[in-house]
Amino acid sequence: MYDQLIEELDMTNTTLVAVSKTKPVSALQSLYDKGQRIFGENRVQELTEKSEALPDDIEWHMIGMLQKNKVKYIAPFIACIHSVDSLSLAEKIDKEAAKNDRVIDILLQIKIAKEDSKSGYDYDTLVSELPRLTALDHIRIRGVMGIGTFTSDESITVQEFSNMVNYFKALKSNDLIDYQLFNEISMGMSGDYKLAIEMGSTMVRIGSLLFGSRSYTI
């Protein structure tokens, strides 16, 4: 499945984030051996443990909700944090990045789903905080991230993805944004990645298609 997926994504210049949460190191190593270098995790402890056990050239992405008191554990090595949904979190990342003499790439998570379980910036709040976000020296705002509603109704997903693309375009045209760096739309997972790519996603987060069904026992 991996080779087929990579061929498909290469045709659209879409980046694959292999979502490896709950999967053993051996499963990640197997995919690494096939050429995958970008892996996404949503738990800080699991992320740090895997980063220590696997090759140094892996690009680690934090895709889950991130508590401010845990930023310090991933700041030394994390490549990109997808789930930045508040100014206070961005400021914490900036502070910890500075301590490590780094600049960390982030994506601004915008809430596009109606489900209460989904988090993210309210767009108007994001715009109001943009002056302070863009003033932070140790983060790079690379784009946006969103999670659609879990539904079999494709029309809902289409609308939510369309909203995300519109938010991205509006932000990219904002004078405060570095439009040369602001290029990523992270949306689409195993069940809807094809639709997401059709609608403009540049980065998809795929787990079950690569690793099989997920166990949450660890």
C-alpha positions as CSV (number, residue, x, y, z in Angstrom):
1,M,0.0,0.0,0.0
2,Y,2.9,2.4,0.8
3,D,4.4,2.3,-2.7
4,Q,1.0,2.8,-4.3
5,L,0.2,5.7,-2.0
6,I,3.6,7.4,-2.5
7,E,3.1,7.2,-6.3
8,E,-0.3,8.7,-6.0
9,L,0.9,11.5,-3.7
10,D,4.0,12.3,-5.8
11,M,1.7,13.0,-8.8
12,T,0.0,15.7,-6.8
13,N,3.1,17.0,-4.9
14,T,1.4,16.1,-1.6
15,T,3.4,15.4,1.5
16,L,2.7,12.2,3.4
17,V,2.8,12.3,7.2
18,A,2.7,8.7,8.3
19,V,0.6,8.7,11.5
20,S,2.3,6.2,13.7
21,K,0.6,6.8,17.0
22,T,0.3,3.6,19.1
23,K,2.4,1.6,16.6
24,P,5.5,-0.2,17.7
25,V,9.0,1.0,16.7
26,S,9.4,-2.0,14.4
27,A,6.4,-0.8,12.3
28,L,7.9,2.6,11.9
29,Q,11.3,1.1,11.1
30,S,9.8,-1.0,8.4
31,L,8.2,2.0,6.7
32,Y,11.4,4.0,7.2
33,D,13.3,1.2,5.3
34,K,10.9,1.8,2.4
35,G,11.8,5.4,2.3
36,Q,9.4,7.2,4.6
37,R,10.9,10.0,6.6
38,I,8.0,12.0,8.0
39,F,6.1,10.5,10.9
40,G,3.3,12.1,13.0
41,E,2.5,11.4,16.6
42,N,-0.1,12.8,19.0
43,R,1.4,12.0,22.4
44,V,4.5,13.6,23.7
45,Q,5.8,10.7,25.7
46,E,5.4,8.3,22.8
47,L,7.0,10.8,20.4
48,T,10.1,11.3,22.5
49,E,10.5,7.6,23.1
50,K,10.3,6.8,19.4
51,S,12.6,9.7,18.4
52,E,15.3,8.2,20.6
53,A,14.8,4.7,19.2
54,L,14.7,5.5,15.5
55,P,17.1,7.1,13.0
56,D,18.1,10.7,13.4
57,D,17.0,11.8,10.0
58,I,13.3,11.3,10.7
59,E,11.2,14.4,10.5
60,W,8.9,14.3,13.5
61,H,5.5,16.1,13.4
62,M,3.3,16.7,16.4
63,I,-0.2,16.3,15.2
64,G,-2.2,16.0,18.4
65,M,-3.3,18.4,21.1
66,L,-0.2,19.8,22.8
67,Q,-0.2,20.9,26.4
68,K,2.0,23.9,27.1
69,N,3.9,22.1,30.0
70,K,5.0,19.4,27.6
71,V,6.4,21.6,24.8
72,K,9.9,21.5,26.4
73,Y,10.2,17.8,25.8
74,I,9.9,18.0,22.0
75,A,11.3,21.5,21.4
76,P,14.9,20.1,20.9
77,F,14.0,18.0,17.9
78,I,10.4,18.5,16.6
79,A,10.2,19.5,12.9
80,C,6.6,20.8,12.8
81,I,3.7,21.2,15.2
82,H,0.4,21.0,13.5
83,S,-1.9,21.7,16.4
84,V,-1.2,25.3,17.4
85,D,-4.6,26.6,18.4
86,S,-3.9,29.5,20.7
87,L,-1.5,32.4,21.1
88,S,-0.4,31.1,24.5
89,L,0.7,27.8,23.0
90,A,2.5,29.6,20.2
91,E,4.3,31.8,22.8
92,K,5.3,28.7,24.7
93,I,6.7,27.0,21.6
94,D,8.6,30.2,20.8
95,K,10.1,30.3,24.2
96,E,11.2,26.7,24.3
97,A,12.6,27.0,20.7
98,A,14.6,30.0,21.8
99,K,16.1,28.0,24.7
100,N,17.2,25.3,22.1
101,D,18.5,27.9,19.6
102,R,15.9,26.7,17.1
103,V,13.1,28.0,14.9
104,I,10.2,25.5,14.9
105,D,7.7,25.2,12.0
106,I,4.1,25.4,13.1
107,L,0.6,25.1,11.5
108,L,-2.3,27.0,12.8
109,Q,-5.1,24.6,13.6
110,I,-8.5,26.0,12.7
111,K,-11.7,24.4,13.8
112,I,-13.7,23.4,10.8
113,A,-15.8,20.6,12.2
114,K,-19.0,21.1,14.2
115,E,-18.1,18.3,16.6
116,D,-17.3,19.5,20.1
117,S,-14.5,16.9,20.3
118,K,-12.5,18.7,17.6
119,S,-10.4,21.6,18.6
120,G,-8.8,24.6,16.8
121,Y,-8.8,28.3,16.4
122,D,-12.0,30.2,15.8
123,Y,-11.0,32.0,12.6
124,D,-11.9,35.5,13.8
125,T,-9.9,34.9,17.0
126,L,-6.9,33.8,14.9
127,V,-7.0,36.9,12.8
128,S,-7.2,39.1,15.9
129,E,-4.1,37.4,17.4
130,L,-2.1,37.4,14.1
131,P,-0.1,40.5,14.9
132,R,1.3,38.8,18.0
133,L,1.7,35.4,16.4
134,T,3.8,36.8,13.5
135,A,6.0,38.8,15.9
136,L,7.4,35.6,17.5
137,D,11.0,35.1,16.3
138,H,11.4,31.4,17.0
139,I,8.5,29.9,15.1
140,R,7.7,29.8,11.4
141,I,4.0,29.8,10.5
142,R,4.0,27.5,7.5
143,G,0.2,27.1,7.0
144,V,-3.0,25.7,8.5
145,M,-4.3,22.4,9.7
146,G,-7.9,21.2,10.1
147,I,-9.8,18.0,11.0
148,G,-13.1,17.4,9.3
149,T,-16.2,16.0,10.9
150,F,-16.3,12.2,11.2
151,T,-19.2,11.5,8.8
152,S,-20.3,9.5,5.8
153,D,-21.9,12.6,4.3
154,E,-19.4,13.8,1.8
155,S,-21.2,17.1,1.3
156,I,-20.3,18.0,4.9
157,T,-16.6,17.2,4.3
158,V,-16.6,19.1,1.1
159,Q,-17.9,22.2,2.9
160,E,-15.5,22.0,5.7
161,F,-12.5,21.4,3.4
162,S,-13.7,24.3,1.3
163,N,-13.8,26.5,4.4
164,M,-10.3,25.5,5.2
165,V,-9.0,26.4,1.8
166,N,-10.7,29.8,2.0
167,Y,-9.2,30.5,5.4
168,F,-5.8,29.6,4.0
169,K,-6.1,31.9,1.1
170,A,-7.3,34.8,3.3
171,L,-4.4,34.3,5.6
172,K,-1.9,34.0,2.9
173,S,-3.0,37.4,1.5
174,N,-2.7,39.0,4.9
175,D,0.2,41.5,5.0
176,L,1.4,40.1,8.3
177,I,2.0,36.6,6.8
178,D,5.2,35.6,5.1
179,Y,3.5,34.4,1.9
180,Q,6.7,32.6,0.7
181,L,6.7,30.4,3.8
182,F,3.0,30.0,4.2
183,N,2.3,27.1,1.8
184,E,0.8,24.2,3.7
185,I,-2.8,23.0,4.1
186,S,-2.7,19.9,6.3
187,M,-6.1,18.2,5.9
188,G,-7.2,14.7,4.9
189,M,-6.7,11.4,6.6
190,S,-7.1,7.7,5.5
191,G,-10.8,8.0,4.8
192,D,-10.9,11.3,3.0
193,Y,-7.4,12.1,1.7
194,K,-8.3,11.8,-1.9
195,L,-11.1,14.4,-1.5
196,A,-8.7,16.6,0.5
197,I,-6.1,16.6,-2.2
198,E,-8.7,17.4,-4.9
199,M,-9.7,20.4,-2.8
200,G,-6.2,21.7,-2.2
201,S,-4.5,19.9,0.6
202,T,-0.7,19.9,0.4
203,M,-0.2,17.5,3.3
204,V,-2.2,14.4,4.4
205,R,-2.0,12.6,7.7
206,I,-2.5,8.8,7.0
207,G,-2.3,6.1,9.6
208,S,-4.6,3.1,9.2
209,L,-4.0,2.7,5.5
210,L,-0.3,2.3,6.2
211,F,-0.3,0.5,9.6
212,G,-3.7,-1.2,9.8
213,S,-6.2,-0.7,12.6
214,R,-5.0,1.0,15.7
215,S,-4.9,-0.2,19.3
216,Y,-5.1,2.3,22.1
217,T,-3.8,-0.1,24.8
218,I,-0.5,1.5,25.2
